[in-house]
Amino acid sequence: MPIGPTLETERLILRPPTAEDIPGFCEMMADEEAARYVGGVQVPHMVWRGLAALIGGWTLNGFSMWSAIEKSSGEWVGR
């Protein structure tokens, strides 16, 4: 059951994060340039904790950050 709304644009699906997003989040947060302005490089267990906080934000408050999914590939491309 979704914990929040899903929005769609021509290229993207924006939805609340799920556990399936962990590999994409880990890849982003392991890249020094990509992680530079969002807290710096993080090891996987810290990424999991951050993802859990985002999911908790949706659950507790009804809003938080989105996961961005590329429609053409179905791949997670950001937050």
C-alpha positions, 0 to 999 in steps of 0.5 A: 500500500502506497504511503503517499501520492504518486506524480507523473511528468512526461519523463518521470514518476515521483513517488514516496521512497521504498526499500527497493530504492536502496541500491540507487540511494547507495550508488548516489551516496557513494559518489563523492560529486553526487553526494557533495551537497546532500550530506557527503559520502555515506556508507550503506548502513547510513544510507539505509537509515536516511531512507528509513527517515524519509519513509518515516516522514511520509508515514508520520507527516504525510509528506517527505522527499520523493524518489524519482523514477525514469519512465522509459527505463523504470530505473531510480534516478534520484530523490 
